[in-house]
Amino acid sequence: MNPKLYEFDAVIQPADKGGAYVIFPYDIRSEFGRGRVKVHAT
């Protein structure tokens, strides 16, 4: 089974204490059942 692919443009934001994140333009909890998801940025 191929996973659902989400494509969108976003600005990579710096996180407190290192790391980074992007604002995901979908309802993460309804799509994935949890509050955080890993992304691959290019």
mmCIF entry with sequence, helices, sheets and N, C-alpha, C, O atoms, coordinates in Angstrom:
data_MODEL
# 
_entry.id   MODEL 
# 
_entity.id                         1 
_entity.type                       polymer 
_entity.pdbx_number_of_molecules   1 
# 
_entity_poly.entity_id                      1 
_entity_poly.type                           'polypeptide(L)' 
_entity_poly.nstd_linkage                   no 
_entity_poly.nstd_monomer                   no 
_entity_poly.pdbx_seq_one_letter_code       MNPKLYEFDAVIQPADKGGAYVIFPYDIRSEFGRGRVKVHAT 
_entity_poly.pdbx_seq_one_letter_code_can   MNPKLYEFDAVIQPADKGGAYVIFPYDIRSEFGRGRVKVHAT 
_entity_poly.pdbx_strand_id                 A 
# 
loop_
_entity_poly_seq.entity_id 
_entity_poly_seq.num 
_entity_poly_seq.mon_id 
_entity_poly_seq.hetero 
1 1  MET n 
1 2  ASN n 
1 3  PRO n 
1 4  LYS n 
1 5  LEU n 
1 6  TYR n 
1 7  GLU n 
1 8  PHE n 
1 9  ASP n 
1 10 ALA n 
1 11 VAL n 
1 12 ILE n 
1 13 GLN n 
1 14 PRO n 
1 15 ALA n 
1 16 ASP n 
1 17 LYS n 
1 18 GLY n 
1 19 GLY n 
1 20 ALA n 
1 21 TYR n 
1 22 VAL n 
1 23 ILE n 
1 24 PHE n 
1 25 PRO n 
1 26 TYR n 
1 27 ASP n 
1 28 ILE n 
1 29 ARG n 
1 30 SER n 
1 31 GLU n 
1 32 PHE n 
1 33 GLY n 
1 34 ARG n 
1 35 GLY n 
1 36 ARG n 
1 37 VAL n 
1 38 LYS n 
1 39 VAL n 
1 40 HIS n 
1 41 ALA n 
1 42 THR n 
# 
_struct_asym.id          A 
_struct_asym.entity_id   1 
# 
_struct_conf.conf_type_id            HELX_P 
_struct_conf.id                      HELX_P1 
_struct_conf.pdbx_PDB_helix_id       AA1 
_struct_conf.beg_label_comp_id       ILE 
_struct_conf.beg_label_asym_id       A 
_struct_conf.beg_label_seq_id        28 
_struct_conf.pdbx_beg_PDB_ins_code   ? 
_struct_conf.end_label_comp_id       PHE 
_struct_conf.end_label_asym_id       A 
_struct_conf.end_label_seq_id        32 
_struct_conf.pdbx_end_PDB_ins_code   ? 
_struct_conf.beg_auth_comp_id        ILE 
_struct_conf.beg_auth_asym_id        A 
_struct_conf.beg_auth_seq_id         28 
_struct_conf.end_auth_comp_id        PHE 
_struct_conf.end_auth_asym_id        A 
_struct_conf.end_auth_seq_id         32 
_struct_conf.pdbx_PDB_helix_class    1 
_struct_conf.details                 ? 
_struct_conf.pdbx_PDB_helix_length   5 
# 
_struct_conf_type.id          HELX_P 
_struct_conf_type.criteria    ? 
_struct_conf_type.reference   ? 
# 
_struct_sheet.id               AA1 
_struct_sheet.type             ? 
_struct_sheet.number_strands   2 
_struct_sheet.details          ? 
# 
_struct_sheet_order.sheet_id     AA1 
_struct_sheet_order.range_id_1   1 
_struct_sheet_order.range_id_2   2 
_struct_sheet_order.offset       ? 
_struct_sheet_order.sense        anti-parallel 
# 
loop_
_struct_sheet_range.sheet_id 
_struct_sheet_range.id 
_struct_sheet_range.beg_label_comp_id 
_struct_sheet_range.beg_label_asym_id 
_struct_sheet_range.beg_label_seq_id 
_struct_sheet_range.pdbx_beg_PDB_ins_code 
_struct_sheet_range.end_label_comp_id 
_struct_sheet_range.end_label_asym_id 
_struct_sheet_range.end_label_seq_id 
_struct_sheet_range.pdbx_end_PDB_ins_code 
_struct_sheet_range.beg_auth_comp_id 
_struct_sheet_range.beg_auth_asym_id 
_struct_sheet_range.beg_auth_seq_id 
_struct_sheet_range.end_auth_comp_id 
_struct_sheet_range.end_auth_asym_id 
_struct_sheet_range.end_auth_seq_id 
AA1 1 GLN A 13 ? PRO A 14 ? GLN A 13 PRO A 14 
AA1 2 ALA A 20 ? TYR A 21 ? ALA A 20 TYR A 21 
# 
loop_
_atom_site.group_PDB 
_atom_site.id 
_atom_site.type_symbol 
_atom_site.label_atom_id 
_atom_site.label_alt_id 
_atom_site.label_comp_id 
_atom_site.label_asym_id 
_atom_site.label_entity_id 
_atom_site.label_seq_id 
_atom_site.pdbx_PDB_ins_code 
_atom_site.Cartn_x 
_atom_site.Cartn_y 
_atom_site.Cartn_z 
_atom_site.occupancy 
_atom_site.B_iso_or_equiv 
_atom_site.pdbx_formal_charge 
_atom_site.auth_seq_id 
_atom_site.auth_comp_id 
_atom_site.auth_asym_id 
_atom_site.auth_atom_id 
_atom_site.pdbx_PDB_model_num 
ATOM 1   N N  . MET A 1 1  ? 0.842  -1.190 0.000  1.00 0.00 ? 1  MET A N  1 
ATOM 2   C CA . MET A 1 1  ? 0.000  0.000  0.000  1.00 0.00 ? 1  MET A CA 1 
ATOM 3   C C  . MET A 1 1  ? 0.880  1.243  0.000  1.00 0.00 ? 1  MET A C  1 
ATOM 4   O O  . MET A 1 1  ? 1.769  1.369  0.842  1.00 0.00 ? 1  MET A O  1 
ATOM 5   N N  . ASN A 1 2  ? 0.648  2.144  -0.916 1.00 0.00 ? 2  ASN A N  1 
ATOM 6   C CA . ASN A 1 2  ? 1.396  3.397  -0.961 1.00 0.00 ? 2  ASN A CA 1 
ATOM 7   C C  . ASN A 1 2  ? 0.783  4.397  0.008  1.00 0.00 ? 2  ASN A C  1 
ATOM 8   O O  . ASN A 1 2  ? -0.437 4.559  0.048  1.00 0.00 ? 2  ASN A O  1 
ATOM 9   N N  . PRO A 1 3  ? 1.622  5.068  0.785  1.00 0.00 ? 3  PRO A N  1 
ATOM 10  C CA . PRO A 1 3  ? 1.084  6.079  1.693  1.00 0.00 ? 3  PRO A CA 1 
ATOM 11  C C  . PRO A 1 3  ? 0.557  7.282  0.916  1.00 0.00 ? 3  PRO A C  1 
ATOM 12  O O  . PRO A 1 3  ? 1.001  7.550  -0.200 1.00 0.00 ? 3  PRO A O  1 
ATOM 13  N N  . LYS A 1 4  ? -0.383 7.997  1.504  1.00 0.00 ? 4  LYS A N  1 
ATOM 14  C CA . LYS A 1 4  ? -0.927 9.212  0.902  1.00 0.00 ? 4  LYS A CA 1 
ATOM 15  C C  . LYS A 1 4  ? 0.177  10.264 0.866  1.00 0.00 ? 4  LYS A C  1 
ATOM 16  O O  . LYS A 1 4  ? 0.896  10.441 1.849  1.00 0.00 ? 4  LYS A O  1 
ATOM 17  N N  . LEU A 1 5  ? 0.315  10.954 -0.248 1.00 0.00 ? 5  LEU A N  1 
ATOM 18  C CA . LEU A 1 5  ? 1.356  11.963 -0.429 1.00 0.00 ? 5  LEU A CA 1 
ATOM 19  C C  . LEU A 1 5  ? 0.755  13.351 -0.258 1.00 0.00 ? 5  LEU A C  1 
ATOM 20  O O  . LEU A 1 5  ? -0.254 13.676 -0.884 1.00 0.00 ? 5  LEU A O  1 
ATOM 21  N N  . TYR A 1 6  ? 1.365  14.158 0.576  1.00 0.00 ? 6  TYR A N  1 
ATOM 22  C CA . TYR A 1 6  ? 0.938  15.537 0.801  1.00 0.00 ? 6  TYR A CA 1 
ATOM 23  C C  . TYR A 1 6  ? 2.025  16.440 0.258  1.00 0.00 ? 6  TYR A C  1 
ATOM 24  O O  . TYR A 1 6  ? 3.182  16.319 0.662  1.00 0.00 ? 6  TYR A O  1 
ATOM 25  N N  . GLU A 1 7  ? 1.684  17.338 -0.643 1.00 0.00 ? 7  GLU A N  1 
ATOM 26  C CA . GLU A 1 7  ? 2.654  18.301 -1.174 1.00 0.00 ? 7  GLU A CA 1 
ATOM 27  C C  . GLU A 1 7  ? 2.143  19.704 -0.910 1.00 0.00 ? 7  GLU A C  1 
ATOM 28  O O  . GLU A 1 7  ? 0.974  20.007 -1.146 1.00 0.00 ? 7  GLU A O  1 
ATOM 29  N N  . PHE A 1 8  ? 3.039  20.564 -0.414 1.00 0.00 ? 8  PHE A N  1 
ATOM 30  C CA . PHE A 1 8  ? 2.682  21.955 -0.138 1.00 0.00 ? 8  PHE A CA 1 
ATOM 31  C C  . PHE A 1 8  ? 3.952  22.768 -0.004 1.00 0.00 ? 8  PHE A C  1 
ATOM 32  O O  . PHE A 1 8  ? 5.024  22.213 0.236  1.00 0.00 ? 8  PHE A O  1 
ATOM 33  N N  . ASP A 1 9  ? 3.843  24.067 -0.154 1.00 0.00 ? 9  ASP A N  1 
ATOM 34  C CA . ASP A 1 9  ? 4.963  24.982 0.051  1.00 0.00 ? 9  ASP A CA 1 
ATOM 35  C C  . ASP A 1 9  ? 4.866  25.545 1.467  1.00 0.00 ? 9  ASP A C  1 
ATOM 36  O O  . ASP A 1 9  ? 3.788  25.927 1.923  1.00 0.00 ? 9  ASP A O  1 
ATOM 37  N N  . ALA A 1 10 ? 6.005  25.589 2.155  1.00 0.00 ? 10 ALA A N  1 
ATOM 38  C CA . ALA A 1 10 ? 6.036  26.119 3.515  1.00 0.00 ? 10 ALA A CA 1 
ATOM 39  C C  . ALA A 1 10 ? 7.422  26.671 3.803  1.00 0.00 ? 10 ALA A C  1 
ATOM 40  O O  . ALA A 1 10 ? 8.406  26.270 3.182  1.00 0.00 ? 10 ALA A O  1 
ATOM 41  N N  . VAL A 1 11 ? 7.486  27.585 4.743  1.00 0.00 ? 11 VAL A N  1 
ATOM 42  C CA . VAL A 1 11 ? 8.750  28.142 5.201  1.00 0.00 ? 11 VAL A CA 1 
ATOM 43  C C  . VAL A 1 11 ? 9.228  27.297 6.383  1.00 0.00 ? 11 VAL A C  1 
ATOM 44  O O  . VAL A 1 11 ? 8.456  27.033 7.304  1.00 0.00 ? 11 VAL A O  1 
ATOM 45  N N  . ILE A 1 12 ? 10.486 26.875 6.364  1.00 0.00 ? 12 ILE A N  1 
ATOM 46  C CA . ILE A 1 12 ? 11.050 26.115 7.481  1.00 0.00 ? 12 ILE A CA 1 
ATOM 47  C C  . ILE A 1 12 ? 11.307 27.086 8.633  1.00 0.00 ? 12 ILE A C  1 
ATOM 48  O O  . ILE A 1 12 ? 12.038 28.066 8.486  1.00 0.00 ? 12 ILE A O  1 
ATOM 49  N N  . GLN A 1 13 ? 10.694 26.796 9.778  1.00 0.00 ? 13 GLN A N  1 
ATOM 50  C CA . GLN A 1 13 ? 10.769 27.662 10.955 1.00 0.00 ? 13 GLN A CA 1 
ATOM 51  C C  . GLN A 1 13 ? 11.773 27.088 11.952 1.00 0.00 ? 13 GLN A C  1 
ATOM 52  O O  . GLN A 1 13 ? 11.802 25.874 12.158 1.00 0.00 ? 13 GLN A O  1 
ATOM 53  N N  . PRO A 1 14 ? 12.600 27.934 12.576 1.00 0.00 ? 14 PRO A N  1 
ATOM 54  C CA . PRO A 1 14 ? 13.498 27.423 13.621 1.00 0.00 ? 14 PRO A CA 1 
ATOM 55  C C  . PRO A 1 14 ? 12.699 27.094 14.882 1.00 0.00 ? 14 PRO A C  1 
ATOM 56  O O  . PRO A 1 14 ? 11.758 27.807 15.231 1.00 0.00 ? 14 PRO A O  1 
ATOM 57  N N  . ALA A 1 15 ? 13.077 26.012 15.561 1.00 0.00 ? 15 ALA A N  1 
ATOM 58  C CA . ALA A 1 15 ? 12.414 25.617 16.808 1.00 0.00 ? 15 ALA A CA 1 
ATOM 59  C C  . ALA A 1 15 ? 13.285 26.014 17.991 1.00 0.00 ? 15 ALA A C  1 
ATOM 60  O O  . ALA A 1 15 ? 14.504 26.129 17.866 1.00 0.00 ? 15 ALA A O  1 
ATOM 61  N N  . ASP A 1 16 ? 12.654 26.221 19.131 1.00 0.00 ? 16 ASP A N  1 
ATOM 62  C CA . ASP A 1 16 ? 13.411 26.489 20.351 1.00 0.00 ? 16 ASP A CA 1 
ATOM 63  C C  . ASP A 1 16 ? 14.310 25.290 20.642 1.00 0.00 ? 16 ASP A C  1 
ATOM 64  O O  . ASP A 1 16 ? 13.921 24.148 20.398 1.00 0.00 ? 16 ASP A O  1 
ATOM 65  N N  . LYS A 1 17 ? 15.488 25.541 21.150 1.00 0.00 ? 17 LYS A N  1 
ATOM 66  C CA . LYS A 1 17 ? 16.452 24.485 21.515 1.00 0.00 ? 17 LYS A CA 1 
ATOM 67  C C  . LYS A 1 17 ? 16.909 23.666 20.313 1.00 0.00 ? 17 LYS A C  1 
ATOM 68  O O  . LYS A 1 17 ? 17.185 22.475 20.456 1.00 0.00 ? 17 LYS A O  1 
ATOM 69  N N  . GLY A 1 18 ? 16.995 24.272 19.142 1.00 0.00 ? 18 GLY A N  1 
ATOM 70  C CA . GLY A 1 18 ? 17.461 23.571 17.946 1.00 0.00 ? 18 GLY A CA 1 
ATOM 71  C C  . GLY A 1 18 ? 16.328 22.909 17.193 1.00 0.00 ? 18 GLY A C  1 
ATOM 72  O O  . GLY A 1 18 ? 15.185 22.890 17.649 1.00 0.00 ? 18 GLY A O  1 
ATOM 73  N N  . GLY A 1 19 ? 16.657 22.369 16.040 1.00 0.00 ? 19 GLY A N  1 
ATOM 74  C CA . GLY A 1 19 ? 15.643 21.720 15.219 1.00 0.00 ? 19 GLY A CA 1 
ATOM 75  C C  . GLY A 1 19 ? 14.872 22.720 14.381 1.00 0.00 ? 19 GLY A C  1 
ATOM 76  O O  . GLY A 1 19 ? 15.177 23.913 14.369 1.00 0.00 ? 19 GLY A O  1 
ATOM 77  N N  . ALA A 1 20 ? 13.881 22.223 13.691 1.00 0.00 ? 20 ALA A N  1 
ATOM 78  C CA . ALA A 1 20 ? 13.071 23.067 12.824 1.00 0.00 ? 20 ALA A CA 1 
ATOM 79  C C  . ALA A 1 20 ? 11.720 22.400 12.596 1.00 0.00 ? 20 ALA A C  1 
ATOM 80  O O  . ALA A 1 20 ? 11.543 21.215 12.881 1.00 0.00 ? 20 ALA A O  1 
ATOM 81  N N  . TYR A 1 21 ? 10.767 23.177 12.077 1.00 0.00 ? 21 TYR A N  1 
ATOM 82  C CA . TYR A 1 21 ? 9.443  22.646 11.781 1.00 0.00 ? 21 TYR A CA 1 
ATOM 83  C C  . TYR A 1 21 ? 8.818  23.442 10.648 1.00 0.00 ? 21 TYR A C  1 
ATOM 84  O O  . TYR A 1 21 ? 9.285  24.527 10.302 1.00 0.00 ? 21 TYR A O  1 
ATOM 85  N N  . VAL A 1 22 ? 7.761  22.893 10.078 1.00 0.00 ? 22 VAL A N  1 
ATOM 86  C CA . VAL A 1 22 ? 6.942  23.630 9.107  1.00 0.00 ? 22 VAL A CA 1 
ATOM 87  C C  . VAL A 1 22 ? 5.504  23.576 9.594  1.00 0.00 ? 22 VAL A C  1 
ATOM 88  O O  . VAL A 1 22 ? 5.112  22.642 10.293 1.00 0.00 ? 22 VAL A O  1 
ATOM 89  N N  . ILE A 1 23 ? 4.731  24.570 9.228  1.00 0.00 ? 23 ILE A N  1 
ATOM 90  C CA . ILE A 1 23 ? 3.310  24.576 9.562  1.00 0.00 ? 23 ILE A CA 1 
ATOM 91  C C  . ILE A 1 23 ? 2.595  23.739 8.509  1.00 0.00 ? 23 ILE A C  1 
ATOM 92  O O  . ILE A 1 23 ? 2.607  24.068 7.323  1.00 0.00 ? 23 ILE A O  1 
ATOM 93  N N  . PHE A 1 24 ? 1.976  22.661 8.956  1.00 0.00 ? 24 PHE A N  1 
ATOM 94  C CA . PHE A 1 24 ? 1.299  21.700 8.083  1.00 0.00 ? 24 PHE A CA 1 
ATOM 95  C C  . PHE A 1 24 ? -0.105 22.225 7.785  1.00 0.00 ? 24 PHE A C  1 
ATOM 96  O O  . PHE A 1 24 ? -0.875 22.459 8.717  1.00 0.00 ? 24 PHE A O  1 
ATOM 97  N N  . PRO A 1 25 ? -0.460 22.416 6.511  1.00 0.00 ? 25 PRO A N  1 
ATOM 98  C CA . PRO A 1 25 ? -1.728 23.079 6.178  1.00 0.00 ? 25 PRO A CA 1 
ATOM 99  C C  . PRO A 1 25 ? -2.959 22.164 6.184  1.00 0.00 ? 25 PRO A C  1 
ATOM 100 O O  . PRO A 1 25 ? -3.954 22.473 5.529  1.00 0.00 ? 25 PRO A O  1 
ATOM 101 N N  . TYR A 1 26 ? -2.907 21.058 6.904  1.00 0.00 ? 26 TYR A N  1 
ATOM 102 C CA . TYR A 1 26 ? -4.039 20.142 7.023  1.00 0.00 ? 26 TYR A CA 1 
ATOM 103 C C  . TYR A 1 26 ? -4.281 19.877 8.501  1.00 0.00 ? 26 TYR A C  1 
ATOM 104 O O  . TYR A 1 26 ? -3.442 20.219 9.334  1.00 0.00 ? 26 TYR A O  1 
ATOM 105 N N  . ASP A 1 27 ? -5.411 19.276 8.837  1.00 0.00 ? 27 ASP A N  1 
ATOM 106 C CA . ASP A 1 27 ? -5.702 18.907 10.223 1.00 0.00 ? 27 ASP A CA 1 
ATOM 107 C C  . ASP A 1 27 ? -4.913 17.638 10.552 1.00 0.00 ? 27 ASP A C  1 
ATOM 108 O O  . ASP A 1 27 ? -5.322 16.536 10.184 1.00 0.00 ? 27 ASP A O  1 
ATOM 109 N N  . ILE A 1 28 ? -3.801 17.792 11.235 1.00 0.00 ? 28 ILE A N  1 
ATOM 110 C CA . ILE A 1 28 ? -2.886 16.684 11.503 1.00 0.00 ? 28 ILE A CA 1 
ATOM 111 C C  . ILE A 1 28 ? -3.566 15.568 12.297 1.00 0.00 ? 28 ILE A C  1 
ATOM 112 O O  . ILE A 1 28 ? -3.405 14.393 11.968 1.00 0.00 ? 28 ILE A O  1 
ATOM 113 N N  . ARG A 1 29 ? -4.309 15.917 13.320 1.00 0.00 ? 29 ARG A N  1 
ATOM 114 C CA . ARG A 1 29 ? -4.939 14.878 14.161 1.00 0.00 ? 29 ARG A CA 1 
ATOM 115 C C  . ARG A 1 29 ? -5.976 14.067 13.386 1.00 0.00 ? 29 ARG A C  1 
ATOM 116 O O  . ARG A 1 29 ? -6.072 12.856 13.582 1.00 0.00 ? 29 ARG A O  1 
ATOM 117 N N  . SER A 1 30 ? -6.750 14.702 12.516 1.00 0.00 ? 30 SER A N  1 
ATOM 118 C CA . SER A 1 30 ? -7.745 13.924 11.763 1.00 0.00 ? 30 SER A CA 1 
ATOM 119 C C  . SER A 1 30 ? -7.081 13.096 10.659 1.00 0.00 ? 30 SER A C  1 
ATOM 120 O O  . SER A 1 30 ? -7.588 12.032 10.304 1.00 0.00 ? 30 SER A O  1 
ATOM 121 N N  . GLU A 1 31 ? -5.959 13.565 10.115 1.00 0.00 ? 31 GLU A N  1 
ATOM 122 C CA . GLU A 1 31 ? -5.265 12.835 9.049  1.00 0.00 ? 31 GLU A CA 1 
ATOM 123 C C  . GLU A 1 31 ? -4.409 11.694 9.591  1.00 0.00 ? 31 GLU A C  1 
ATOM 124 O O  . GLU A 1 31 ? -4.343 10.628 8.979  1.00 0.00 ? 31 GLU A O  1 
ATOM 125 N N  . PHE A 1 32 ? -3.742 11.910 10.750 1.00 0.00 ? 32 PHE A N  1 
ATOM 126 C CA . PHE A 1 32 ? -2.760 10.946 11.250 1.00 0.00 ? 32 PHE A CA 1 
ATOM 127 C C  . PHE A 1 32 ? -3.060 10.399 12.642 1.00 0.00 ? 32 PHE A C  1 
ATOM 128 O O  . PHE A 1 32 ? -2.411 9.449  13.081 1.00 0.00 ? 32 PHE A O  1 
ATOM 129 N N  . GLY A 1 33 ? -4.019 10.973 13.333 1.00 0.00 ? 33 GLY A N  1 
ATOM 130 C CA . GLY A 1 33 ? -4.364 10.484 14.670 1.00 0.00 ? 33 GLY A CA 1 
ATOM 131 C C  . GLY A 1 33 ? -3.389 10.883 15.745 1.00 0.00 ? 33 GLY A C  1 
ATOM 132 O O  . GLY A 1 33 ? -3.432 10.334 16.846 1.00 0.00 ? 33 GLY A O  1 
ATOM 133 N N  . ARG A 1 34 ? -2.505 11.825 15.461 1.00 0.00 ? 34 ARG A N  1 
ATOM 134 C CA . ARG A 1 34 ? -1.541 12.309 16.462 1.00 0.00 ? 34 ARG A CA 1 
ATOM 135 C C  . ARG A 1 34 ? -1.175 13.753 16.134 1.00 0.00 ? 34 ARG A C  1 
ATOM 136 O O  . ARG A 1 34 ? -1.589 14.281 15.102 1.00 0.00 ? 34 ARG A O  1 
ATOM 137 N N  . GLY A 1 35 ? -0.404 14.389 17.005 1.00 0.00 ? 35 GLY A N  1 
ATOM 138 C CA . GLY A 1 35 ? -0.132 15.813 16.885 1.00 0.00 ? 35 GLY A CA 1 
ATOM 139 C C  . GLY A 1 35 ? 1.124  16.203 16.135 1.00 0.00 ? 35 GLY A C  1 
ATOM 140 O O  . GLY A 1 35 ? 1.289  17.374 15.796 1.00 0.00 ? 35 GLY A O  1 
ATOM 141 N N  . ARG A 1 36 ? 2.024  15.255 15.863 1.00 0.00 ? 36 ARG A N  1 
ATOM 142 C CA . ARG A 1 36 ? 3.254  15.567 15.133 1.00 0.00 ? 36 ARG A CA 1 
ATOM 143 C C  . ARG A 1 36 ? 3.489  14.517 14.062 1.00 0.00 ? 36 ARG A C  1 
ATOM 144 O O  . ARG A 1 36 ? 3.193  13.336 14.244 1.00 0.00 ? 36 ARG A O  1 
ATOM 145 N N  . VAL A 1 37 ? 4.024  14.974 12.947 1.00 0.00 ? 37 VAL A N  1 
ATOM 146 C CA . VAL A 1 37 ? 4.417  14.045 11.890 1.00 0.00 ? 37 VAL A CA 1 
ATOM 147 C C  . VAL A 1 37 ? 5.767  14.454 11.369 1.00 0.00 ? 37 VAL A C  1 
ATOM 148 O O  . VAL A 1 37 ? 6.103  15.638 11.382 1.00 0.00 ? 37 VAL A O  1 
ATOM 149 N N  . LYS A 1 38 ? 6.547  13.504 10.913 1.00 0.00 ? 38 LYS A N  1 
ATOM 150 C CA . LYS A 1 38 ? 7.838  13.807 10.300 1.00 0.00 ? 38 LYS A CA 1 
ATOM 151 C C  . LYS A 1 38 ? 7.609  14.215 8.846  1.00 0.00 ? 38 LYS A C  1 
ATOM 152 O O  . LYS A 1 38 ? 6.722  13.685 8.176  1.00 0.00 ? 38 LYS A O  1 
ATOM 153 N N  . VAL A 1 39 ? 8.407  15.149 8.370  1.00 0.00 ? 39 VAL A N  1 
ATOM 154 C CA . VAL A 1 39 ? 8.315  15.573 6.980  1.00 0.00 ? 39 VAL A CA 1 
ATOM 155 C C  . VAL A 1 39 ? 9.690  15.479 6.328  1.00 0.00 ? 39 VAL A C  1 
ATOM 156 O O  . VAL A 1 39 ? 10.714 15.518 7.010  1.00 0.00 ? 39 VAL A O  1 
ATOM 157 N N  . HIS A 1 40 ? 9.703  15.358 5.016  1.00 0.00 ? 40 HIS A N  1 
ATOM 158 C CA . HIS A 1 40 ? 10.931 15.424 4.232  1.00 0.00 ? 40 HIS A CA 1 
ATOM 159 C C  . HIS A 1 40 ? 10.847 16.693 3.409  1.00 0.00 ? 40 HIS A C  1 
ATOM 160 O O  . HIS A 1 40 ? 9.914  16.864 2.625  1.00 0.00 ? 40 HIS A O  1 
ATOM 161 N N  . ALA A 1 41 ? 11.809 17.584 3.577  1.00 0.00 ? 41 ALA A N  1 
ATOM 162 C CA . ALA A 1 41 ? 11.796 18.865 2.865  1.00 0.00 ? 41 ALA A CA 1 
ATOM 163 C C  . ALA A 1 41 ? 12.839 18.869 1.768  1.00 0.00 ? 41 ALA A C  1 
ATOM 164 O O  . ALA A 1 41 ? 13.951 18.371 1.949  1.00 0.00 ? 41 ALA A O  1 
ATOM 165 N N  . THR A 1 42 ? 12.473 19.436 0.625  1.00 0.00 ? 42 THR A N  1 
ATOM 166 C CA . THR A 1 42 ? 13.430 19.583 -0.476 1.00 0.00 ? 42 THR A CA 1 
ATOM 167 C C  . THR A 1 42 ? 13.452 21.012 -0.937 1.00 0.00 ? 42 THR A C  1 
ATOM 168 O O  . THR A 1 42 ? 14.194 21.352 -1.859 1.00 0.00 ? 42 THR A O  1 
# 
